[in-house]
Amino acid sequence: MKEKVILAYSGGLDTSIIIPWIKENYDLDIIAACINVGQDDDMSKVEEKAIKSGASKAYIENVVDEFVSDYVYKAIKANAVYEDKYLMGTSIARPLIGKKLVEIAHKEGAKYIAHGCTGKGNDQVRFEAAIAALDPSIKVIAPWRIWDISSREDAIDYANEKGIEIPVTKEKIYSRDMNLMHISHEGGAIEDPKNEQPEDLYIMTKTLEDAKDEAEYVELYFENGEAVKLNGKEMKPSAILAELNKIGGEHGIGIEDILENRLVGMKSRGIYETPGATILMSAHKELEHLCLDKLTYQYKQMLSLKYAELVYNGTWFCQLREALDAFIDKTQETVTGWVKLKLYKGNIIFAGMDSPYALYEHSISSFGASDFYDQKDATGFINIFNLPLKIQAMTNKKNEK
C-alpha cells in the first residue's frame, strides 16, 4: 500500500501541475485538500479537477466562519497592519489552512504534506511553520524548491504539455490569492515598481473612476472589540465581512499598493484589495480612541507592530502570539459601542460614535469651566514639565562662555 501525501490544492497554476509532477517523481497516493477560506471558486469543479488531474481523493473543507471569527477578528482587534499598509489577508489565512492540512493528514494517516509555494515567497515559511508547530513528524514536499521549473511561464508550458487546464495565460500571468478578507495580485507587469496598476487588475473593488458618485454611510456596533451588528442588524462575523466587501468594493475602498519586505529577504510588490476588513479596521481604531486610556492605547500600538510581524512571518502557533491575544482581549473589555463611517471614492470618513465606556468627557474637554479641571493649575504643571528644558538651556549657556 502506497504512502499518502496531502496536497494543499487550490486549482491554480502551481497546484494544478504539482499532481502530475508528484506522480512522475514519487510513488505516493495523492490526496488533494482544498481549504475554503472564502475564495470565489466553484468547489465542486475544484474537486472534479483534482481527481481528473490524478488525485485519488479530494477534501473540500469549508472553514470560512472559523477563519473570520478566530483569525481575521483577532487581527482586527490587534490593529495588525504590516509596514503601515498590508492588512495581511493572505498571511492570516495560512495558519488555519496549515492546521486543517495537518488534521487531514492525521485522518488519512499521511506522512507527507505538499504545497505549491515558490521558493522565493513567504507562504512556504508560513505553511511549514504551522505544520512544524502542530506535528513535527510530518515531512514536507515543496516542488518549487526541487523541480526544474523556474518561472510561471515554464509552469504554463508544463501544464499545456500535460493537458492540465489552468486559470492563467502568459498574457495575464498574475499570481493571485483570494479569501473572504482580500485578494492579492503579484507578478507580471506589476513586478516592476515603475509600472502603474493595470486598469483591469481589480476583482473585488471598483476603481475610483467607476466607484459610486454618491456617498454611503455604514454603522458598526462592536462588543469587546468585535463587530456584531452592521447597520443595526445582528450578523455573524463572516456575514458582516462579506457585506462590507460588497459595500466597500462599490466605493473603491481598501486598495493598497505596497513594496513590502518579504521574510525571505527581498522586496516584493503586492497589490491588495481588502474593502471590508479596511472598513472594520478603521471603525475599530476609532472606537479604541474613545474607549482606551492613553497609556494602554500607546502600549497597544507597539504590540500591534509585533503582532503584525508574527502573523506576516507565519509564527501564529507560538506562545508570544497567545500572550499578546490575552493582553489584547483585556484591552477590548471596554471597546463596546457604535461607529458611523462615510464612504466615498476610496475614502473612509469618520461620522460619529458613542460608547457606554467613553473616556471623553465633554464637560472637561470643552473650553468651558469644569469642576474637575482648573485652568490655573496648568501654570504649575507647565513649570515642572519644562524644568528639564530650562536646566539644559542653562547648562548650554554656561558652557558657551
Buried (B, 14 or more C-beta within 10 A) or exposed (E): EEEBBBBBBBBBBBBBBBBBBBBEEBEBBBBBBBBBBBBEBEBEEBBEBBEEBBBEBBBBBEBBBBBBBEBBBBBBBBBBBBEEBBBBBBBBBBBBBBBBBBBBBEEBEBBBBBBBBBEEBBBBBBBBBBBBBBBEEBEBBBBBEEBEBEEBEEBBBBBEEBEBEBEBEEEEBBBBBBBBBBBBBBBBBBEEEEEEBBEEBBEBBBBEEEBBEEEEEBBBBBEEBBBBBBBEEEBEBBBBBBBBBEBBBBBBBBBBBBEBEBBEEEEBBBBBBBBBBBBBBBBBBBBBEBBBEEEBBEEBEEBBBBBBBBBBBBBBBBEEBEEBBEBBBEBBEBBBBBBBBBBBBBBBEBBEBEBEEBEEEEEEEEEEEBEEEEEEEEEEEEEEEEEEEEEEEEEEEEEEE
